[in-house]
Amino acid sequence: MTKLAIISDLHIDLNQFGDFEIETLIAVLKEEKVSHLHLAGDISNHFYTVSQPFIEQMAAHFTVTYNLGNHDMLDLSEKEIQQLDFQIFPLGNRTLLSFHGWYDYSFYPTRTDAQNLKFKNTFWFDRRLKRSMSDKELTLQSAHRLEQTLARLDHNLIVSMHFVPHRRFTMTHERFKPFNAFLGSHIFHNIFKKYGVSDVVFGHAHRSYGCQNIEGVAYHSRPLGYIREWDLTIGFVSQHPVYNPSGTWNLSKRYNAVKNQKDFLAYKKKHLAEEFRRSITLFPLK
């Protein structure tokens, strides 16, 4: 039996994917008997020069499809973003619906829209994007298209999106709560529930939740994220406190302290397949 694999947040440029990383990913997917690979956004920051060659390389081994994340949109026009949105892929006994999604600040209602927008334009990656509408308008447009699409599809669906569809998956640490404004919108969950969607895969927040069932919708979230966030990096530093004499839990500082160490590079090589395997959501196909 072959399988659909969905992976989000590879960030292959920022994570410096080379031949070894790509060959390891391919080997893991083949071990899992994957025939169809779907990339659920944030492949890289440069769609044409980085993401497309990677997609072509993976397509030599699997059927490859994708939806966009915010990082993927950096080099794309609004027309190109819209053309790649809401794609439907028949997969035997299942159907894969992929769309991007967006955010409407509803996950951080303690600030006004103007305050959230100011914070975004100061700190958030998306200040570099030039979208055609406001964030709320983009979210409403996406939700409207989602409802129209689901109304005409049968319900044996797997949905892949990039942004966060339920507030349960937002950040709880006080320092990071303001960034919840840019994670997604609860409006998507309400639509999934209305149309009886059984499985939704998403990423974006760089925190793995595994599979959680909420009001009949099985949400799958296992984003790979940045290498400083990987379990193998955190595990290595925890096992080798000599590289972290201050005991800091700042992930960037911890990673920067070990990234060029020979024993870390050997550890990464040994455990990379495990890291990839933890970040893959699999569905059997008939």
The 8 nearest C-alpha neighbors of each residue, nearest first, counted from 0:
[[1, 284, 285, 283, 2, 32, 33, 34],
 [2, 0, 32, 33, 284, 34, 283, 3],
 [3, 1, 283, 33, 284, 282, 34, 32],
 [2, 4, 35, 282, 281, 33, 36, 34],
 [3, 5, 281, 36, 280, 37, 279, 33],
 [6, 4, 37, 280, 38, 279, 36, 39],
 [7, 5, 38, 279, 39, 278, 37, 4],
 [8, 6, 39, 222, 40, 202, 38, 9],
 [9, 7, 41, 224, 223, 222, 10, 42],
 [8, 10, 42, 11, 223, 7, 224, 41],
 [11, 9, 43, 42, 8, 13, 12, 41],
 [10, 12, 16, 14, 9, 43, 13, 15],
 [13, 11, 15, 14, 10, 43, 16, 44],
 [12, 14, 15, 10, 11, 225, 43, 16],
 [15, 13, 11, 12, 16, 226, 10, 225],
 [16, 14, 12, 13, 11, 17, 10, 20],
 [17, 15, 11, 20, 14, 12, 21, 18],
 [16, 18, 20, 19, 15, 21, 11, 22],
 [17, 19, 21, 20, 22, 16, 23, 24],
 [18, 20, 22, 21, 17, 23, 16, 268],
 [21, 19, 23, 16, 17, 22, 18, 24],
 [20, 22, 24, 18, 23, 19, 25, 17],
 [21, 23, 25, 19, 24, 20, 18, 26],
 [22, 24, 26, 20, 21, 25, 19, 272],
 [25, 23, 21, 27, 26, 22, 20, 28],
 [24, 26, 22, 28, 23, 27, 29, 21],
 [25, 27, 23, 29, 24, 28, 22, 30],
 [28, 26, 30, 24, 29, 25, 23, 31],
 [29, 27, 31, 25, 30, 33, 26, 24],
 [28, 30, 32, 26, 31, 27, 33, 25],
 [31, 29, 27, 32, 28, 26, 33, 25],
 [30, 32, 28, 29, 33, 27, 2, 1],
 [33, 31, 29, 1, 30, 2, 28, 34],
 [34, 32, 2, 28, 31, 1, 29, 3],
 [33, 35, 61, 2, 1, 62, 3, 32],
 [36, 34, 62, 3, 61, 33, 63, 4],
 [37, 35, 63, 4, 3, 62, 5, 61],
 [36, 38, 5, 64, 65, 63, 4, 39],
 [37, 39, 65, 6, 7, 40, 5, 64],
 [40, 38, 7, 66, 161, 65, 6, 160],
 [39, 41, 68, 67, 161, 66, 7, 42],
 [42, 40, 68, 8, 70, 43, 71, 10],
 [41, 43, 10, 9, 40, 8, 50, 11],
 [44, 42, 10, 41, 11, 45, 12, 71],
 [43, 45, 70, 71, 73, 46, 12, 42],
 [46, 44, 49, 43, 48, 47, 74, 50],
 [45, 47, 50, 71, 49, 48, 51, 74],
 [46, 48, 51, 49, 45, 50, 52, 74],
 [47, 49, 45, 46, 50, 51, 52, 53],
 [48, 50, 45, 46, 51, 47, 52, 53],
 [51, 49, 46, 53, 52, 43, 47, 42],
 [50, 52, 54, 47, 53, 49, 46, 55],
 [53, 51, 55, 54, 50, 49, 56, 48],
 [54, 52, 56, 50, 51, 55, 57, 49],
 [55, 53, 51, 57, 56, 52, 58, 50],
 [56, 54, 58, 52, 53, 57, 51, 59],
 [55, 57, 53, 54, 58, 59, 52, 60],
 [56, 58, 54, 59, 55, 60, 53, 61],
 [59, 57, 55, 61, 60, 56, 63, 62],
 [58, 60, 57, 56, 61, 55, 62, 54],
 [59, 61, 58, 57, 62, 25, 56, 34],
 [62, 60, 58, 34, 35, 63, 59, 57],
 [61, 63, 35, 58, 36, 34, 64, 60],
 [64, 62, 36, 58, 37, 61, 35, 54],
 [65, 63, 37, 38, 36, 62, 66, 35],
 [66, 64, 38, 37, 39, 67, 40, 63],
 [65, 67, 39, 40, 99, 98, 97, 38],
 [68, 66, 40, 99, 71, 41, 65, 39],
 [67, 69, 40, 41, 71, 161, 70, 99],
 [68, 70, 72, 71, 41, 67, 125, 73],
 [71, 69, 44, 41, 72, 68, 73, 43],
 [72, 70, 68, 44, 41, 69, 73, 67],
 [73, 71, 75, 69, 70, 74, 68, 80],
 [72, 74, 71, 75, 128, 70, 44, 45],
 [75, 73, 72, 45, 46, 76, 71, 44],
 [76, 74, 72, 73, 79, 80, 77, 46],
 [75, 77, 79, 78, 80, 74, 72, 129],
 [78, 76, 80, 79, 130, 81, 131, 75],
 [79, 77, 81, 76, 80, 82, 75, 83],
 [78, 80, 82, 76, 77, 81, 75, 83],
 [81, 79, 77, 83, 78, 82, 76, 75],
 [80, 82, 84, 78, 83, 79, 77, 85],
 [81, 83, 79, 80, 84, 78, 85, 77],
 [84, 82, 81, 80, 79, 85, 66, 86],
 [83, 85, 98, 81, 82, 86, 99, 80],
 [86, 84, 98, 97, 87, 96, 83, 99],
 [85, 87, 97, 96, 84, 98, 88, 83],
 [88, 86, 96, 95, 97, 89, 85, 94],
 [87, 89, 95, 94, 90, 96, 86, 97],
 [90, 88, 94, 91, 95, 93, 87, 92],
 [91, 89, 93, 94, 92, 88, 284, 95],
 [90, 92, 93, 285, 89, 284, 94, 88],
 [91, 93, 285, 90, 284, 94, 155, 89],
 [94, 92, 90, 91, 155, 156, 89, 95],
 [95, 93, 89, 156, 90, 88, 157, 96],
 [94, 96, 157, 88, 87, 158, 156, 89],
 [97, 95, 87, 158, 86, 159, 157, 88],
 [98, 96, 159, 86, 85, 158, 160, 66],
 [97, 99, 85, 84, 160, 66, 100, 159],
 [98, 100, 160, 67, 161, 66, 84, 68],
 [101, 99, 162, 141, 98, 160, 161, 138],
 [100, 102, 138, 183, 162, 137, 99, 103],
 [103, 101, 183, 184, 181, 138, 182, 104],
 [102, 104, 135, 105, 134, 138, 184, 183],
 [105, 103, 180, 106, 107, 102, 181, 108],
 [106, 104, 107, 108, 103, 184, 180, 185],
 [105, 107, 180, 179, 104, 108, 166, 184],
 [108, 106, 180, 105, 104, 109, 179, 177],
 [107, 109, 110, 105, 106, 104, 111, 180],
 [108, 110, 107, 111, 177, 106, 105, 115],
 [111, 109, 108, 114, 115, 112, 107, 113],
 [110, 112, 114, 113, 115, 109, 108, 116],
 [111, 113, 115, 114, 116, 110, 104, 108],
 [112, 114, 116, 111, 115, 117, 110, 118],
 [115, 113, 117, 111, 116, 112, 110, 118],
 [116, 114, 118, 112, 117, 113, 119, 110],
 [115, 117, 119, 113, 118, 114, 112, 120],
 [116, 118, 114, 120, 119, 115, 113, 121],
 [119, 117, 115, 121, 116, 120, 122, 114],
 [120, 118, 123, 116, 121, 117, 122, 115],
 [121, 119, 126, 117, 118, 122, 116, 123],
 [120, 122, 118, 119, 117, 123, 126, 116],
 [121, 123, 119, 120, 118, 124, 126, 117],
 [122, 124, 119, 125, 126, 120, 121, 118],
 [125, 123, 126, 127, 122, 70, 119, 128],
 [126, 124, 127, 128, 123, 69, 119, 120],
 [125, 127, 120, 124, 128, 123, 119, 121],
 [128, 126, 125, 124, 129, 73, 120, 123],
 [129, 127, 125, 126, 73, 130, 72, 124],
 [128, 130, 131, 127, 77, 126, 76, 73],
 [131, 129, 132, 128, 77, 133, 76, 134],
 [130, 132, 77, 129, 133, 137, 76, 78],
 [133, 131, 130, 136, 137, 134, 135, 129],
 [132, 134, 136, 135, 137, 131, 130, 138],
 [135, 133, 137, 136, 103, 102, 138, 132],
 [134, 136, 103, 138, 137, 133, 139, 102],
 [135, 137, 139, 133, 138, 134, 132, 140],
 [138, 136, 140, 134, 135, 139, 132, 141],
 [139, 137, 141, 135, 101, 140, 136, 102],
 [138, 140, 142, 136, 141, 137, 143, 135],
 [139, 141, 137, 143, 138, 142, 136, 144],
 [140, 142, 138, 144, 139, 143, 100, 145],
 [143, 141, 145, 139, 140, 144, 138, 146],
 [144, 142, 140, 146, 145, 141, 139, 147],
 [143, 145, 147, 141, 146, 142, 148, 140],
 [146, 144, 142, 148, 143, 147, 149, 141],
 [145, 147, 143, 149, 148, 144, 150, 142],
 [146, 148, 144, 150, 145, 149, 143, 151],
 [149, 147, 145, 146, 150, 151, 144, 152],
 [148, 150, 152, 146, 151, 147, 145, 194],
 [149, 151, 147, 148, 152, 146, 194, 153],
 [150, 152, 149, 148, 153, 147, 146, 154],
 [153, 151, 149, 150, 154, 148, 156, 155],
 [152, 154, 155, 151, 156, 149, 150, 94],
 [153, 155, 156, 196, 152, 195, 194, 197],
 [156, 154, 93, 153, 94, 157, 197, 196],
 [157, 155, 94, 154, 93, 95, 158, 196],
 [156, 158, 95, 198, 199, 94, 96, 159],
 [159, 157, 199, 96, 97, 95, 198, 156],
 [160, 158, 97, 200, 199, 201, 39, 96],
 [161, 159, 99, 201, 98, 97, 39, 162],
 [160, 162, 201, 202, 40, 99, 68, 39],
 [161, 163, 183, 100, 203, 101, 182, 160],
 [162, 164, 183, 182, 165, 201, 184, 202],
 [165, 163, 187, 185, 188, 184, 183, 162],
 [166, 164, 185, 167, 188, 163, 168, 184],
 [165, 167, 168, 169, 185, 106, 164, 184],
 [168, 166, 165, 169, 170, 164, 213, 163],
 [169, 167, 166, 165, 170, 163, 208, 204],
 [168, 170, 166, 167, 179, 171, 182, 106],
 [171, 169, 176, 172, 179, 175, 168, 178],
 [170, 172, 176, 173, 169, 175, 174, 179],
 [173, 171, 174, 175, 170, 176, 169, 177],
 [174, 172, 176, 175, 171, 177, 170, 178],
 [173, 175, 172, 176, 177, 171, 178, 170],
 [174, 176, 173, 172, 177, 178, 170, 171],
 [175, 177, 173, 178, 179, 170, 174, 172],
 [178, 176, 179, 175, 180, 107, 174, 115],
 [179, 177, 180, 176, 175, 181, 182, 107],
 [178, 180, 182, 181, 177, 106, 176, 107],
 [179, 181, 104, 107, 106, 178, 182, 177],
 [182, 180, 179, 102, 178, 183, 104, 103],
 [181, 183, 179, 163, 180, 102, 162, 204],
 [184, 182, 102, 163, 162, 101, 164, 181],
 [183, 185, 186, 102, 164, 103, 105, 187],
 [184, 186, 165, 187, 164, 188, 166, 189],
 [185, 187, 189, 184, 188, 190, 142, 164],
 [188, 186, 164, 190, 185, 189, 184, 191],
 [189, 187, 191, 164, 185, 190, 186, 165],
 [188, 190, 192, 186, 187, 191, 193, 185],
 [189, 191, 193, 187, 192, 188, 194, 146],
 [192, 190, 188, 196, 194, 193, 189, 195],
 [191, 193, 189, 195, 190, 194, 188, 196],
 [194, 192, 190, 191, 195, 189, 196, 188],
 [195, 193, 191, 192, 196, 190, 149, 150],
 [194, 196, 192, 193, 191, 197, 154, 216],
 [197, 195, 191, 194, 198, 154, 216, 156],
 [196, 198, 216, 217, 195, 156, 215, 199],
 [199, 197, 217, 157, 216, 196, 218, 158],
 [198, 200, 158, 218, 159, 157, 219, 217],
 [201, 199, 219, 159, 220, 218, 158, 160],
 [200, 202, 161, 160, 220, 159, 162, 163],
 [203, 201, 222, 161, 7, 220, 204, 162],
 [202, 204, 162, 205, 161, 8, 163, 201],
 [203, 205, 206, 202, 182, 163, 169, 222],
 [206, 204, 224, 222, 203, 202, 207, 223],
 [207, 205, 204, 208, 222, 221, 220, 224],
 [206, 208, 221, 220, 209, 222, 205, 278],
 [209, 207, 220, 210, 221, 206, 219, 211],
 [208, 210, 220, 219, 207, 221, 211, 218],
 [209, 211, 219, 218, 208, 217, 220, 212],
 [212, 210, 218, 217, 213, 209, 219, 208],
 [213, 211, 217, 216, 215, 218, 214, 210],
 [214, 212, 216, 215, 211, 217, 218, 165],
 [215, 213, 216, 212, 192, 217, 188, 195],
 [214, 216, 213, 212, 217, 197, 192, 195],
 [215, 217, 197, 213, 212, 214, 198, 218],
 [218, 216, 212, 198, 211, 197, 199, 210],
 [217, 219, 199, 211, 210, 200, 198, 212],
 [220, 218, 210, 200, 209, 199, 217, 201],
 [219, 221, 208, 209, 201, 207, 202, 200],
 [220, 222, 207, 278, 209, 208, 223, 279],
 [223, 221, 7, 202, 8, 205, 224, 278],
 [222, 224, 278, 8, 9, 7, 221, 225],
 [225, 223, 205, 8, 222, 9, 228, 226],
 [224, 226, 228, 227, 14, 229, 223, 10],
 [225, 227, 229, 228, 14, 224, 232, 254],
 [226, 228, 254, 225, 250, 229, 251, 232],
 [229, 227, 226, 225, 224, 230, 250, 232],
 [230, 228, 226, 232, 231, 227, 233, 225],
 [229, 231, 233, 232, 234, 228, 274, 235],
 [230, 232, 234, 229, 233, 235, 270, 267],
 [233, 231, 235, 229, 234, 230, 227, 236],
 [232, 234, 230, 236, 235, 231, 237, 229],
 [235, 233, 231, 237, 232, 236, 230, 238],
 [234, 236, 238, 232, 237, 233, 231, 239],
 [235, 237, 239, 233, 238, 234, 240, 232],
 [238, 236, 234, 235, 239, 240, 233, 243],
 [237, 239, 235, 236, 240, 234, 233, 241],
 [238, 240, 236, 241, 237, 235, 242, 243],
 [241, 239, 243, 242, 237, 236, 238, 244],
 [240, 242, 239, 243, 244, 236, 238, 237],
 [243, 241, 240, 244, 239, 256, 257, 236],
 [242, 244, 240, 246, 241, 245, 253, 247],
 [243, 245, 246, 241, 242, 240, 247, 239],
 [246, 244, 247, 243, 242, 240, 248, 241],
 [247, 245, 243, 244, 248, 240, 253, 249],
 [248, 246, 249, 245, 243, 253, 252, 244],
 [247, 249, 250, 246, 253, 252, 251, 243],
 [250, 248, 252, 247, 251, 253, 254, 246],
 [249, 251, 253, 252, 227, 248, 254, 228],
 [250, 252, 254, 253, 249, 227, 255, 228],
 [253, 251, 255, 249, 254, 250, 256, 247],
 [252, 254, 250, 256, 251, 255, 249, 243],
 [255, 253, 251, 227, 256, 257, 252, 258],
 [254, 256, 252, 258, 257, 253, 251, 259],
 [257, 255, 253, 254, 258, 252, 242, 243],
 [258, 256, 260, 254, 255, 259, 263, 242],
 [257, 259, 255, 254, 260, 256, 263, 264],
 [260, 258, 257, 261, 264, 263, 256, 255],
 [261, 259, 257, 263, 262, 258, 264, 256],
 [262, 260, 264, 263, 265, 259, 258, 266],
 [261, 263, 265, 264, 260, 266, 267, 257],
 [264, 262, 266, 260, 265, 261, 267, 257],
 [263, 265, 267, 261, 266, 262, 268, 260],
 [264, 266, 262, 268, 263, 267, 261, 269],
 [267, 265, 263, 269, 264, 268, 262, 270],
 [266, 268, 264, 270, 269, 265, 271, 263],
 [269, 267, 265, 266, 271, 270, 264, 272],
 [268, 270, 266, 267, 271, 265, 272, 273],
 [271, 269, 267, 273, 272, 268, 266, 274],
 [272, 270, 274, 273, 267, 268, 269, 275],
 [271, 273, 275, 274, 270, 276, 23, 27],
 [274, 272, 276, 271, 270, 275, 277, 231],
 [275, 273, 271, 277, 272, 276, 270, 278],
 [274, 276, 278, 272, 273, 277, 271, 24],
 [275, 277, 273, 278, 279, 274, 272, 27],
 [278, 276, 274, 275, 279, 273, 221, 280],
 [279, 277, 221, 275, 276, 223, 222, 6],
 [278, 280, 6, 276, 277, 5, 4, 281],
 [281, 279, 5, 4, 6, 278, 282, 219],
 [282, 280, 4, 3, 279, 2, 5, 283],
 [281, 283, 3, 2, 284, 4, 280, 5],
 [284, 282, 2, 1, 3, 281, 0, 285],
 [285, 283, 2, 1, 282, 91, 0, 3],
 [284, 91, 92, 0, 283, 1, 90, 93]]
